Amino acid sequence: MRVLGIDPGIAIVGFGFVDKEGHRLVPVQYGSIQTEAHKDPAIRLKEIYESAIHLIDKYEPDAVAIEKLFFNKNVTTALTVGQARGVLMLAAVQKGVSIAEYTPLQVKQAVVGYGGAEKKQVQEMVRMLLKLSAVPKPDDVADALAIAICHAHSAALQMKMNGASKP
C-alpha cells in the first residue's frame, strides 16, 4: 500500500509518499510544495493543486492522508490552510484516491505512542521508522511523513479488524 501524507499550508505543503510492505515502512519520495507570499492567494492555490495532481499522477498512491485543520488563534492562517486543504483534497478526489484525515493527536499517538509528544520526538521517530539519515526539512515534510505513517498503521489495523469480524 502506498500512502501520500500531506501537511497542508498555503506557503509550504509538506508531502511524503510511504510504502507499507508487510511490517516495513519504506520512504518513496518526500518534499514540499512552496508558494511565494507576494502572489495572489488564488494563484498560490492553483499552484498547490497542480503540484498535487502531478505528484499523484507520478507516484500513484492508494490513499491520501491529510492533517485535519487545527484551529489556532490566527483566523486568517486557519482560513488559508483550510483553502489549501480543500484544493489538495479536490486533487485526490479527482484522481480517484481515497482520503483519510487525522488530528495532530492521532498522528502523535500512531508515531510516538503518546498524544502529548513534542514535535522533536515525532520527527526523530519518523527518521527512525523510515531509516532516514536525518530528519527531513522543513518541518512540514517530517509532519507529512508522520501523517503517512499514521495512516499506514491505521489502515493495517482496520484491515485486521475487518478480517477478524468475518465468519
DSSP file (Angstrom, degrees, kcal/mol; ACC not computed):
  #  RESIDUE AA STRUCTURE BP1 BP2  ACC     N-H-->O    O-->H-N    N-H-->O    O-->H-N    TCO  KAPPA ALPHA  PHI   PSI    X-CA   Y-CA   Z-CA
    1    1 A M              0   0    0      0, 0.0    19,-3.0     0, 0.0     2,-0.5   0.000 360.0 360.0 360.0 131.6    0.0    0.0    0.0
    2    2 A R  E     -A   19   0A   0     17,-0.2    60,-2.8    58,-0.1    61,-1.4  -0.926 360.0-167.4-108.0 127.5    1.3    3.4   -0.9
    3    3 A V  E     -Ab  18  63A   0     15,-2.9    15,-2.5    -2,-0.5     2,-0.7  -0.932  13.7-152.1-116.4 135.1    0.2    6.4    1.2
    4    4 A L  E     -Ab  17  64A   0     59,-2.6    61,-3.0    -2,-0.4     2,-0.4  -0.934  16.8-160.3-101.6 112.8    0.6   10.1    0.4
    5    5 A G  E     -Ab  16  65A   0     11,-3.3    11,-1.9    -2,-0.7     2,-0.4  -0.781   7.9-165.6 -92.6 138.0    0.8   12.0    3.6
    6    6 A I  E     -Ab  15  66A   0     59,-2.5    61,-1.7    -2,-0.4     9,-0.2  -0.987  21.0-168.2-131.1 128.7    0.1   15.8    3.4
    7    7 A D  E     -A   14   0A   0      7,-2.5     7,-2.1    -2,-0.4   137,-0.1  -0.929  34.7-142.8-106.6 102.0    0.7   18.6    5.9
    8    8 A P        +     0   0    0      0, 0.0     2,-0.3     0, 0.0     5,-0.1  -0.268  35.7 139.3 -74.9 152.7   -1.3   21.4    4.3
    9    9 A G        -     0   0    0     71,-0.1    72,-0.0    72,-0.1    -2,-0.0  -0.947  51.2-123.7-172.2 168.9   -0.4   25.0    4.2
   10   10 A I  S    S+     0   0    0     -2,-0.3     3,-0.2    67,-0.1    25,-0.2   0.802 112.0  32.7 -93.7 -34.8   -0.5   28.0    1.9
   11   11 A A  S    S+     0   0    0      1,-0.3    24,-2.2    23,-0.1     2,-0.4   0.881 134.1  17.2 -85.8 -43.3    3.2   28.8    2.0
   12   12 A I  E     - C   0  34A   0     22,-0.2     2,-0.6    -4,-0.0    -1,-0.3  -0.991  59.3-169.7-136.0 126.3    4.5   25.3    2.4
   13   13 A V  E     - C   0  33A   0     20,-2.7    20,-2.5    -2,-0.4     2,-0.3  -0.970  17.7-150.8-110.2 116.9    2.7   22.0    1.8
   14   14 A G  E     -AC   7  32A   0     -7,-2.1    -7,-2.5    -2,-0.6     2,-0.3  -0.692  18.8-178.6 -84.3 140.7    4.7   19.1    3.2
   15   15 A F  E     +AC   6  31A   0     16,-2.6    16,-2.3    -2,-0.3     2,-0.3  -0.985  10.5 177.5-138.2 152.1    4.3   15.8    1.4
   16   16 A G  E     -AC   5  30A   0    -11,-1.9   -11,-3.3    -2,-0.3     2,-0.5  -0.923  16.6-151.8-155.6 128.6    5.6   12.3    1.8
   17   17 A F  E     +AC   4  29A   0     12,-3.6    11,-3.0    -2,-0.3    12,-1.0  -0.882  21.2 180.0-100.2 127.6    5.0    9.0    0.0
   18   18 A V  E     -AC   3  27A   0    -15,-2.5   -15,-2.9    -2,-0.5     2,-0.4  -0.994  16.7-149.0-130.6 132.0    5.4    5.9    2.1
   19   19 A D  E     -AC   2  26A   0      7,-3.1     7,-3.0    -2,-0.4     2,-0.7  -0.845   7.3-149.4 -97.1 135.4    5.0    2.3    1.1
   20   20 A K  E     + C   0  25A   0    -19,-3.0     2,-0.6    -2,-0.4     5,-0.2  -0.928  18.9 178.1-102.9 113.2    3.8   -0.3    3.6
   21   21 A E  E >   - C   0  24A   0      3,-2.4     3,-2.2    -2,-0.7     2,-0.5  -0.890  63.7 -57.5-118.4  98.0    5.4   -3.6    2.7
   22   22 A G  T 3  S-     0   0    0     -2,-0.6     0, 0.0     1,-0.3     0, 0.0  -0.559 121.0 -20.2  65.9-120.4    4.3   -6.2    5.3
   23   23 A H  T 3  S+     0   0    0     -2,-0.5     2,-0.3    -3,-0.1    -1,-0.3   0.430 121.1  97.5 -96.4  -0.3    5.6   -4.7    8.6
   24   24 A R  E <   -C   21   0A   0     -3,-2.2    -3,-2.4     2,-0.0     2,-0.5  -0.647  59.9-151.2 -93.8 146.1    8.1   -2.4    6.9
   25   25 A L  E     -C   20   0A   0    104,-0.4    -5,-0.2    -2,-0.3    -2,-0.0  -0.973  15.7-169.6-112.1 126.5    7.6    1.2    6.1
   26   26 A V  E     -C   19   0A   0     -7,-3.0    -7,-3.1    -2,-0.5     2,-0.2  -0.962  18.5-133.8-122.1 120.3    9.6    2.4    3.0
   27   27 A P  E     +C   18   0A   0      0, 0.0    -9,-0.2     0, 0.0     3,-0.1  -0.533  24.8 175.9 -70.6 135.8   10.0    6.1    2.1
   28   28 A V  E     -     0   0A   0    -11,-3.0     2,-0.3     1,-0.4   -10,-0.2   0.821  62.3 -24.1-104.0 -53.5    9.4    6.6   -1.6
   29   29 A Q  E     +C   17   0A   0    -12,-1.0   -12,-3.6     2,-0.0    -1,-0.4  -0.966  60.7 175.6-160.0 146.5    9.6   10.4   -2.1
   30   30 A Y  E     +C   16   0A   0     -2,-0.3     2,-0.3   -14,-0.3   -14,-0.2  -0.990  20.1 109.6-154.2 157.5    9.1   13.4    0.1
   31   31 A G  E     -C   15   0A   0    -16,-2.3   -16,-2.6    -2,-0.3     2,-0.3  -0.959  50.9 -78.5 169.6-154.2    9.5   17.1   -0.1
   32   32 A S  E     -C   14   0A   0     -2,-0.3     2,-0.5   -18,-0.2   -18,-0.2  -0.982  13.2-138.1-143.2 153.7    7.5   20.3   -0.1
   33   33 A I  E     -C   13   0A   0    -20,-2.5   -20,-2.7    -2,-0.3     2,-0.4  -0.963  32.6-168.5-104.7 122.8    5.4   22.4   -2.4
   34   34 A Q  E     -C   12   0A   0     -2,-0.5     2,-0.3   -22,-0.2   -22,-0.2  -0.944   8.6-166.0-121.5 137.8    6.2   26.1   -1.7
   35   35 A T        -     0   0    0    -24,-2.2     2,-0.4    -2,-0.4     9,-0.1  -0.871  27.9-108.0-118.7 154.3    4.4   29.2   -2.9
   36   36 A E    >   -     0   0    0     -2,-0.3     3,-1.5     1,-0.1     8,-0.1  -0.648  17.5-138.3 -87.3 134.1    5.6   32.8   -2.9
   37   37 A A  T 3  S+     0   0    0     -2,-0.4    -1,-0.1     1,-0.3     7,-0.1   0.773  98.9  60.4 -61.8 -29.9    4.0   35.1   -0.4
   38   38 A H  T 3  S+     0   0    0      2,-0.1    -1,-0.3     3,-0.0     2,-0.1   0.629  87.0  96.8 -77.0 -11.1    3.7   38.0   -2.8
   39   39 A K  S <  S-     0   0    0     -3,-1.5    -4,-0.0     1,-0.1     5,-0.0  -0.397  90.0 -90.8 -79.2 155.5    1.5   36.1   -5.2
   40   40 A D    >>  -     0   0    0      1,-0.1     4,-2.1    -2,-0.1     3,-0.6  -0.381  36.0-123.5 -59.0 136.8   -2.3   36.3   -5.3
   41   41 A P  H 3> S+     0   0    0      0, 0.0     4,-2.3     0, 0.0     5,-0.2   0.849 111.1  55.8 -55.9 -35.7   -3.8   33.7   -3.0
   42   42 A A  H 3> S+     0   0    0      1,-0.2     4,-1.9     2,-0.2     5,-0.1   0.891 107.7  48.6 -65.0 -38.2   -5.8   32.2   -5.9
   43   43 A I  H <> S+     0   0    0     -3,-0.6     4,-2.3     2,-0.2    -1,-0.2   0.897 109.9  52.3 -67.4 -40.0   -2.7   31.7   -7.9
   44   44 A R  H  X S+     0   0    0     -4,-2.1     4,-2.2     1,-0.2    -2,-0.2   0.911 109.7  48.7 -62.1 -42.1   -1.0   30.1   -4.9
   45   45 A L  H  X S+     0   0    0     -4,-2.3     4,-2.6     2,-0.2    -1,-0.2   0.883 109.8  52.0 -65.3 -38.4   -3.9   27.6   -4.5
   46   46 A K  H  X S+     0   0    0     -4,-1.9     4,-2.8     2,-0.2     5,-0.2   0.909 109.3  50.0 -63.0 -42.5   -3.8   26.8   -8.2
   47   47 A E  H  X S+     0   0    0     -4,-2.3     4,-2.3     2,-0.2    -2,-0.2   0.900 111.4  48.6 -63.1 -41.2    0.0   26.1   -7.9
   48   48 A I  H  X S+     0   0    0     -4,-2.2     4,-2.4     2,-0.2    -2,-0.2   0.935 112.9  48.0 -63.5 -46.6   -0.7   23.8   -4.9
   49   49 A Y  H  X S+     0   0    0     -4,-2.6     4,-2.5     1,-0.2    -2,-0.2   0.942 113.1  46.7 -59.7 -50.2   -3.5   22.0   -6.8
   50   50 A E  H  X S+     0   0    0     -4,-2.8     4,-2.2     1,-0.2    -1,-0.2   0.883 112.6  50.0 -63.0 -39.1   -1.4   21.5  -10.0
   51   51 A S  H  X S+     0   0    0     -4,-2.3     4,-2.4    -5,-0.2    -1,-0.2   0.899 110.3  50.7 -65.4 -40.0    1.6   20.2   -8.0
   52   52 A A  H  X S+     0   0    0     -4,-2.4     4,-2.6     2,-0.2     5,-0.2   0.916 109.5  50.3 -64.1 -43.5   -0.6   17.8   -6.1
   53   53 A I  H  X S+     0   0    0     -4,-2.5     4,-2.6     1,-0.2    -1,-0.2   0.926 111.0  49.7 -59.0 -45.6   -2.1   16.4   -9.3
   54   54 A H  H  X S+     0   0    0     -4,-2.2     4,-2.4     1,-0.2    -2,-0.2   0.924 112.0  47.4 -60.1 -45.9    1.4   16.0  -10.7
   55   55 A L  H  X S+     0   0    0     -4,-2.4     4,-2.7     2,-0.2     5,-0.3   0.906 112.6  48.6 -63.7 -42.8    2.6   14.1   -7.6
   56   56 A I  H  X S+     0   0    0     -4,-2.6     4,-1.9     1,-0.2    -1,-0.2   0.915 113.2  47.9 -64.8 -42.7   -0.5   11.9   -7.6
   57   57 A D  H  < S+     0   0    0     -4,-2.6    -2,-0.2    -5,-0.2    -1,-0.2   0.907 116.6  43.4 -62.5 -41.5    0.0   11.1  -11.2
   58   58 A K  H  < S+     0   0    0     -4,-2.4    -2,-0.2    -5,-0.2    -1,-0.2   0.902 126.4  27.2 -73.7 -42.4    3.7   10.3  -10.8
   59   59 A Y  H  < S-     0   0    0     -4,-2.7    -3,-0.2    -5,-0.2    -2,-0.2   0.524  87.7-147.5-105.4  -7.3    3.7    8.3   -7.6
   60   60 A E     <  -     0   0    0     -4,-1.9   -58,-0.1    -5,-0.3    -3,-0.1   0.879  18.1-159.2  44.8  65.4    0.1    6.7   -7.8
   61   61 A P        -     0   0    0      0, 0.0   -58,-0.2     0, 0.0    -1,-0.1  -0.358  20.0-144.3 -71.3 154.3   -0.8    6.5   -4.1
   62   62 A D  S    S+     0   0    0    -60,-2.8    36,-0.8     1,-0.3     2,-0.3   0.696  85.2  10.9 -84.3 -23.5   -3.5    4.1   -2.9
   63   63 A A  E     -bd   3  98A   0    -61,-1.4   -59,-2.6    34,-0.2     2,-0.5  -0.992  63.8-140.0-153.0 152.7   -4.6    6.6   -0.3
   64   64 A V  E     -bd   4  99A   0     34,-2.8    36,-2.7    -2,-0.3     2,-0.5  -0.979  15.4-165.4-115.4 128.9   -4.1   10.2    0.8
   65   65 A A  E     -bd   5 100A   0    -61,-3.0   -59,-2.5    -2,-0.5     2,-0.4  -0.969  12.7-178.5-114.6 126.9   -3.8   11.0    4.5
   66   66 A I  E     -bd   6 101A   0     34,-2.7    36,-1.9    -2,-0.5     2,-0.2  -0.948  30.4-107.2-129.8 145.4   -4.1   14.7    5.4
   67   67 A E  E     - d   0 102A   0    -61,-1.7    36,-0.2    -2,-0.4     2,-0.1  -0.500  36.1-119.5 -72.1 135.1   -3.9   16.5    8.7
   68   68 A K        -     0   0    0     34,-3.0     2,-0.3    -2,-0.2    -1,-0.1  -0.423  42.4 -89.5 -68.3 149.1   -7.2   17.8   10.0
   69   69 A L        -     0   0    0     -2,-0.1     2,-0.7    34,-0.1    -1,-0.1  -0.442  36.3-154.3 -66.3 123.3   -7.4   21.5   10.4
   70   70 A F        -     0   0    0     -2,-0.3     2,-0.8    -3,-0.1    -1,-0.1  -0.900  13.9-142.0 -99.2 113.5   -6.2   22.6   13.8
   71   71 A F        +     0   0    0     -2,-0.7     2,-0.1     2,-0.1     4,-0.1  -0.654  28.2 173.6 -83.6 110.6   -7.9   25.9   14.6
   72   72 A N        -     0   0    0     -2,-0.8     6,-0.1     2,-0.3    -1,-0.0  -0.235  50.3 -81.1-100.1-164.0   -5.5   28.2   16.4
   73   73 A K  S    S+     0   0    0      1,-0.1     2,-1.1    -2,-0.1     3,-0.1   0.710 108.1  83.4 -75.3 -19.9   -5.8   31.8   17.4
   74   74 A N     >  -     0   0    0      1,-0.2     4,-2.1     2,-0.1    -2,-0.3  -0.730  56.8-176.3 -90.3 100.1   -4.9   33.2   13.9
   75   75 A V  H  > S+     0   0    0     -2,-1.1     4,-2.4     1,-0.2    -1,-0.2   0.875  80.8  55.9 -64.8 -39.2   -8.1   33.0   12.0
   76   76 A T  H  > S+     0   0    0      1,-0.2     4,-2.2     2,-0.2    -1,-0.2   0.920 109.0  46.9 -60.8 -44.4   -6.5   34.2    8.7
   77   77 A T  H  > S+     0   0    0      1,-0.2     4,-2.6     2,-0.2     5,-0.3   0.923 111.0  52.0 -62.6 -44.5   -4.0   31.4    8.9
   78   78 A A  H  X S+     0   0    0     -4,-2.1     4,-2.1     1,-0.2    -2,-0.2   0.891 109.8  49.7 -60.6 -39.7   -6.7   28.9    9.6
   79   79 A L  H  X S+     0   0    0     -4,-2.4     4,-2.0     2,-0.2    -1,-0.2   0.927 112.4  45.5 -66.7 -44.8   -8.7   30.1    6.6
   80   80 A T  H  X S+     0   0    0     -4,-2.2     4,-2.2     2,-0.2    -2,-0.2   0.882 113.1  50.2 -68.8 -36.2   -5.8   29.9    4.2
   81   81 A V  H  X S+     0   0    0     -4,-2.6     4,-2.7     2,-0.2    -1,-0.2   0.904 109.6  52.6 -65.3 -39.4   -4.8   26.5    5.4
   82   82 A G  H  X S+     0   0    0     -4,-2.1     4,-2.0    -5,-0.3    -2,-0.2   0.879 108.2  50.2 -62.2 -38.4   -8.4   25.4    5.0
   83   83 A Q  H  X S+     0   0    0     -4,-2.0     4,-2.0     2,-0.2    -1,-0.2   0.913 110.6  49.2 -65.9 -42.0   -8.4   26.6    1.4
   84   84 A A  H  X S+     0   0    0     -4,-2.2     4,-2.2     1,-0.2    -2,-0.2   0.917 109.5  52.1 -63.2 -42.8   -5.1   24.7    0.8
   85   85 A R  H  X S+     0   0    0     -4,-2.7     4,-2.8     1,-0.2     5,-0.2   0.912 107.4  54.7 -57.2 -42.3   -6.6   21.5    2.3
   86   86 A G  H  X S+     0   0    0     -4,-2.0     4,-2.3     1,-0.2    -2,-0.2   0.919 109.6  43.2 -60.6 -46.8   -9.6   22.0    0.0
   87   87 A V  H  X S+     0   0    0     -4,-2.0     4,-2.1     2,-0.2    -1,-0.2   0.854 114.4  51.8 -71.2 -31.7   -7.6   22.0   -3.2
   88   88 A L  H  X S+     0   0    0     -4,-2.2     4,-1.8     2,-0.2    -2,-0.2   0.907 112.1  45.7 -67.5 -41.5   -5.4   19.1   -2.0
   89   89 A M  H  X S+     0   0    0     -4,-2.8     4,-2.7    -5,-0.2     5,-0.2   0.888 110.8  53.9 -67.8 -38.6   -8.5   17.1   -1.2
   90   90 A L  H  X S+     0   0    0     -4,-2.3     4,-2.9    -5,-0.2     5,-0.2   0.921 106.6  52.3 -60.1 -44.1  -10.0   18.0   -4.6
   91   91 A A  H  X S+     0   0    0     -4,-2.1     4,-1.3     1,-0.2    -1,-0.2   0.925 111.6  46.5 -58.6 -45.1   -6.9   16.8   -6.4
   92   92 A A  H  <>S+     0   0    0     -4,-1.8     5,-2.7     2,-0.2     3,-0.3   0.934 113.7  47.4 -63.7 -46.5   -7.1   13.4   -4.6
   93   93 A V  H ><5S+     0   0    0     -4,-2.7     3,-1.5     1,-0.2    -2,-0.2   0.903 109.5  53.4 -63.6 -41.8  -10.8   13.0   -5.2
   94   94 A Q  H 3<5S+     0   0    0     -4,-2.9    -1,-0.2     1,-0.3    -2,-0.2   0.804 110.2  48.5 -64.3 -27.3  -10.5   13.9   -8.9
   95   95 A K  T 3<5S-     0   0    0     -4,-1.3    -1,-0.3    -3,-0.3    -2,-0.2   0.381 118.0-113.9 -92.5   3.5   -7.8   11.3   -9.2
   96   96 A G  T < 5 +     0   0    0     -3,-1.5     2,-0.5     1,-0.2    -3,-0.2   0.752  66.7 144.5  74.6  25.0  -10.0    8.7   -7.5
   97   97 A V      < -     0   0    0     -5,-2.7    -1,-0.2    -6,-0.2   -34,-0.2  -0.834  50.5-119.3-100.9 132.2   -7.7    8.3   -4.4
   98   98 A S  E     -d   63   0A   0    -36,-0.8   -34,-2.8    -2,-0.5     2,-0.4  -0.318  26.4-142.3 -68.1 151.9   -9.4    7.8   -1.0
   99   99 A I  E     -d   64   0A   0    -36,-0.2     2,-0.4   -34,-0.0   -34,-0.2  -0.949  16.1-174.5-121.5 135.5   -8.8   10.4    1.7
  100  100 A A  E     -d   65   0A   0    -36,-2.7   -34,-2.7    -2,-0.4     2,-0.4  -0.975  12.0-151.5-124.4 143.6   -8.3    9.9    5.4
  101  101 A E  E     -d   66   0A   0     -2,-0.4     2,-0.4   -36,-0.2   -34,-0.2  -0.932  12.2-174.5-118.6 140.1   -8.0   12.7    7.9
  102  102 A Y  E     -d   67   0A   0    -36,-1.9   -34,-3.0    -2,-0.4    49,-0.0  -0.989  20.0-130.6-135.1 141.3   -6.1   12.7   11.2
  103  103 A T     >  -     0   0    0     -2,-0.4     4,-2.1   -36,-0.2     5,-0.2  -0.456  33.9-108.8 -79.7 160.1   -5.7   15.1   14.0
  104  104 A P  H  > S+     0   0    0      0, 0.0     4,-2.5     0, 0.0     5,-0.2   0.872 121.6  55.9 -56.4 -36.1   -2.3   16.0   15.3
  105  105 A L  H  > S+     0   0    0      1,-0.2     4,-2.4     2,-0.2     5,-0.2   0.923 106.9  48.3 -62.2 -45.3   -3.1   14.0   18.5
  106  106 A Q  H  > S+     0   0    0      2,-0.2     4,-2.2     1,-0.2    -1,-0.2   0.892 111.7  50.2 -62.8 -40.0   -3.8   10.8   16.4
  107  107 A V  H  X S+     0   0    0     -4,-2.1     4,-2.4     2,-0.2     5,-0.3   0.935 111.1  48.2 -64.9 -46.4   -0.6   11.3   14.4
  108  108 A K  H  X>S+     0   0    0     -4,-2.5     4,-2.8     1,-0.2     5,-1.3   0.910 112.4  49.1 -60.9 -42.8    1.5   11.6   17.6
  109  109 A Q  H  <5S+     0   0    0     -4,-2.4     4,-0.4     4,-0.2    -1,-0.2   0.899 113.8  46.1 -63.9 -40.2   -0.2    8.6   19.1
  110  110 A A  H  <5S+     0   0    0     -4,-2.2    -2,-0.2    -5,-0.2    -1,-0.2   0.860 123.0  33.2 -71.2 -35.5    0.4    6.5   16.0
  111  111 A V  H  <5S+     0   0    0     -4,-2.4    -2,-0.2    -5,-0.2    -3,-0.2   0.880 137.3  16.5 -90.6 -41.8    4.1    7.5   15.5
  112  112 A V  T  <5S-     0   0    0     -4,-2.8    -3,-0.2    -5,-0.3    -2,-0.1   0.703  93.8-122.2-105.4 -26.2    5.3    8.0   19.1
  113  113 A G  S   <S+     0   0    0     -5,-1.3     2,-0.4    -4,-0.4    -4,-0.2   0.509  86.9  84.8  93.3   5.5    2.7    6.2   21.1
  114  114 A Y    >   -     0   0    0     -6,-0.9     3,-1.6     1,-0.1    -2,-0.1  -0.955  65.1-151.7-146.8 120.5    1.9    9.3   23.2
  115  115 A G  T 3  S+     0   0    0     -2,-0.4    -7,-0.2     1,-0.3    -6,-0.1   0.673  97.6  56.4 -66.6 -18.2   -0.5   12.1   22.2
  116  116 A G  T 3  S+     0   0    0     -8,-0.1    -1,-0.3    -7,-0.0   -11,-0.1   0.205  78.7 140.2 -97.5  16.0    1.4   14.7   24.1
  117  117 A A    <   -     0   0    0     -3,-1.6     2,-0.1   -12,-0.1    -9,-0.1  -0.214  54.2-114.6 -60.9 147.7    4.7   14.0   22.3
  118  118 A E     >  -     0   0    0      1,-0.1     4,-1.9   -10,-0.0     3,-0.4  -0.450  25.4-110.6 -78.4 156.7    6.9   17.0   21.4
  119  119 A K  H  > S+     0   0    0      1,-0.2     4,-2.5     2,-0.2     5,-0.2   0.878 118.8  54.4 -55.0 -42.0    7.5   17.9   17.7
  120  120 A K  H  > S+     0   0    0      1,-0.2     4,-2.3     2,-0.2    -1,-0.2   0.860 105.9  52.9 -63.2 -36.3   11.1   16.8   18.0
  121  121 A Q  H  > S+     0   0    0     -3,-0.4     4,-2.2     2,-0.2    -1,-0.2   0.915 110.0  47.5 -65.1 -42.8   10.1   13.4   19.3
  122  122 A V  H  X S+     0   0    0     -4,-1.9     4,-2.4     2,-0.2    -2,-0.2   0.931 112.1  50.0 -63.3 -46.0    7.8   12.9   16.3
  123  123 A Q  H  X S+     0   0    0     -4,-2.5     4,-2.2     1,-0.2    -2,-0.2   0.904 110.9  48.7 -60.9 -42.1   10.5   14.0   13.9
  124  124 A E  H  X S+     0   0    0     -4,-2.3     4,-2.3     1,-0.2    -1,-0.2   0.885 110.7  50.4 -67.3 -38.1   13.0   11.6   15.4
  125  125 A M  H  X S+     0   0    0     -4,-2.2     4,-3.3     2,-0.2     5,-0.3   0.885 108.7  52.6 -66.7 -37.6   10.6    8.7   15.3
  126  126 A V  H  X S+     0   0    0     -4,-2.4     4,-2.1     2,-0.2    -2,-0.2   0.939 110.3  48.7 -59.8 -46.6    9.8    9.4   11.6
  127  127 A R  H  <>S+     0   0    0     -4,-2.2     5,-2.7     1,-0.2     4,-0.3   0.919 116.4  42.6 -58.7 -45.2   13.6    9.4   11.0
  128  128 A M  H ><5S+     0   0    0     -4,-2.3     3,-1.0     3,-0.2    -2,-0.2   0.931 113.5  49.6 -70.1 -46.8   14.0    6.1   12.8
  129  129 A L  H 3<5S+     0   0    0     -4,-3.3  -104,-0.4     1,-0.3    -1,-0.2   0.847 119.0  38.8 -62.8 -34.6   10.9    4.3   11.4
  130  130 A L  T 3<5S-     0   0    0     -4,-2.1    -1,-0.3    -5,-0.3    -2,-0.2   0.384 108.0-125.0 -97.5   3.3   11.8    5.2    7.8
  131  131 A K  T < 5 +     0   0    0     -3,-1.0     2,-0.2    -4,-0.3    -3,-0.2   0.908  50.1 166.0  54.1  47.3   15.5    4.6    8.4
  132  132 A L      < -     0   0    0     -5,-2.7    -1,-0.2    -6,-0.2     3,-0.1  -0.635  44.0-133.1 -91.4 151.6   16.5    8.1    7.2
  133  133 A S  S    S+     0   0    0     -2,-0.2     2,-0.3     1,-0.1    -1,-0.1   0.765  88.1   9.5 -74.8 -24.7   19.9    9.6    7.8
  134  134 A A  S    S-     0   0    0     -7,-0.1    -1,-0.1     3,-0.0     3,-0.0  -0.970  89.7 -87.6-149.0 161.2   18.4   12.9    9.0
  135  135 A V        -     0   0    0     -2,-0.3   -11,-0.1     1,-0.1   -12,-0.1  -0.581  55.9-110.1 -69.2 128.3   15.1   14.4    9.9
  136  136 A P        -     0   0    0      0, 0.0     6,-0.5     0, 0.0    -1,-0.1  -0.299  43.5-107.7 -61.9 144.3   13.5   15.8    6.7
  137  137 A K  S    S+     0   0    0      4,-0.1     2,-0.2     5,-0.1  -105,-0.0  -0.913  87.6  41.8-123.8 152.5   13.4   19.6    6.4
  138  138 A P  S >> S-     0   0    0      0, 0.0     3,-2.0     0, 0.0     4,-1.0   0.661  86.8-118.1 -66.8 176.1   11.4   21.8    6.5
  139  139 A D  H 3> S+     0   0    0      1,-0.3     4,-2.5     2,-0.2     5,-0.2   0.795 111.1  68.2 -52.6 -32.2    9.3   20.5    9.5
  140  140 A D  H 3> S+     0   0    0      1,-0.2     4,-2.0     2,-0.2    -1,-0.3   0.819  97.2  53.3 -59.6 -31.4    6.3   20.3    7.2
  141  141 A V  H <> S+     0   0    0     -3,-2.0     4,-2.2     2,-0.2    -1,-0.2   0.928 109.0  46.8 -71.1 -45.5    7.9   17.4    5.4
  142  142 A A  H  X S+     0   0    0     -4,-1.0     4,-2.1    -6,-0.5    -2,-0.2   0.890 112.3  52.3 -61.8 -38.6    8.6   15.4    8.5
  143  143 A D  H  X S+     0   0    0     -4,-2.5     4,-2.1     2,-0.2    -2,-0.2   0.903 107.9  50.8 -63.4 -41.5    5.0   16.1    9.6
  144  144 A A  H  X S+     0   0    0     -4,-2.0     4,-2.1     1,-0.2  -128,-0.3   0.903 110.0  49.4 -64.3 -41.0    3.7   14.8    6.2
  145  145 A L  H  X S+     0   0    0     -4,-2.2     4,-2.5     1,-0.2    -1,-0.2   0.889 108.9  53.4 -64.5 -38.0    5.7   11.6    6.6
  146  146 A A  H  X S+     0   0    0     -4,-2.1     4,-2.5     2,-0.2    -2,-0.2   0.895 108.2  50.3 -62.2 -39.7    4.3   11.2   10.1
  147  147 A I  H  X S+     0   0    0     -4,-2.1     4,-2.1     2,-0.2    -2,-0.2   0.893 110.3  49.6 -65.4 -40.2    0.8   11.5    8.7
  148  148 A A  H  X S+     0   0    0     -4,-2.1     4,-2.4     2,-0.2    -2,-0.2   0.914 111.2  49.2 -63.8 -42.6    1.5    8.9    6.1
  149  149 A I  H  X S+     0   0    0     -4,-2.5     4,-2.4     1,-0.2     5,-0.2   0.913 108.3  54.3 -62.1 -43.2    2.9    6.6    8.8
  150  150 A C  H  X S+     0   0    0     -4,-2.5     4,-2.6     1,-0.2    -1,-0.2   0.921 111.3  44.7 -56.8 -46.0   -0.2    7.2   10.9
  151  151 A H  H  X S+     0   0    0     -4,-2.1     4,-3.4     2,-0.2     5,-0.3   0.896 109.4  55.2 -69.0 -38.7   -2.4    6.1    8.0
  152  152 A A  H  X S+     0   0    0     -4,-2.4     4,-1.6     1,-0.2    -1,-0.2   0.919 113.9  41.7 -59.4 -42.6   -0.3    3.1    7.2
  153  153 A H  H  X S+     0   0    0     -4,-2.4     4,-2.2     2,-0.2    -2,-0.2   0.920 117.0  47.5 -68.9 -44.0   -0.6    1.9   10.8
  154  154 A S  H  X S+     0   0    0     -4,-2.6     4,-2.5    -5,-0.2    -2,-0.2   0.901 111.8  49.1 -66.1 -42.1   -4.3    2.8   11.0
  155  155 A A  H  X S+     0   0    0     -4,-3.4     4,-2.4     2,-0.2    -1,-0.2   0.895 111.1  50.4 -65.4 -39.8   -5.2    1.1    7.6
  156  156 A A  H  X S+     0   0    0     -4,-1.6     4,-2.0    -5,-0.3    -2,-0.2   0.914 112.0  47.5 -64.2 -42.0   -3.4   -2.1    8.6
  157  157 A L  H  X S+     0   0    0     -4,-2.2     4,-2.6     2,-0.2    -2,-0.2   0.913 111.2  51.0 -64.1 -43.1   -5.2   -2.2   11.9
  158  158 A Q  H  X S+     0   0    0     -4,-2.5     4,-2.6     1,-0.2    -2,-0.2   0.900 109.1  50.9 -62.1 -41.3   -8.6   -1.6   10.1
  159  159 A M  H  X S+     0   0    0     -4,-2.4     4,-2.3     2,-0.2    -1,-0.2   0.896 110.6  49.1 -64.4 -39.7   -7.8   -4.4    7.7
  160  160 A K  H  X S+     0   0    0     -4,-2.0     4,-2.3     2,-0.2    -2,-0.2   0.920 112.0  48.5 -64.2 -43.0   -7.1   -6.8   10.6
  161  161 A M  H  X S+     0   0    0     -4,-2.6     4,-1.4     1,-0.2    -2,-0.2   0.902 111.9  48.7 -65.1 -40.5  -10.3   -5.8   12.4
  162  162 A N  H  < S+     0   0    0     -4,-2.6     4,-0.5     1,-0.2    -1,-0.2   0.894 112.9  48.2 -66.0 -39.3  -12.3   -6.3    9.2
  163  163 A G  H >< S+     0   0    0     -4,-2.3     3,-0.7     1,-0.2    -2,-0.2   0.871 110.5  51.3 -67.0 -37.3  -10.8   -9.7    8.6
  164  164 A A  H 3< S+     0   0    0     -4,-2.3    -1,-0.2     1,-0.2    -2,-0.2   0.763 105.1  56.5 -71.8 -25.8  -11.4  -10.7   12.2
  165  165 A S  T 3< S+     0   0    0     -4,-1.4    -1,-0.2    -5,-0.2    -2,-0.2   0.578  87.4  93.9 -85.0  -7.7  -15.0   -9.8   12.1
  166  166 A K    <         0   0    0     -3,-0.7    -3,-0.0    -4,-0.5    -4,-0.0  -0.658 360.0 360.0 -85.6 140.5  -15.8  -12.0    9.1
  167  167 A P              0   0    0      0, 0.0    -1,-0.1     0, 0.0    -3,-0.1   0.499 360.0 360.0 -70.9 360.0  -17.0  -15.5    9.9
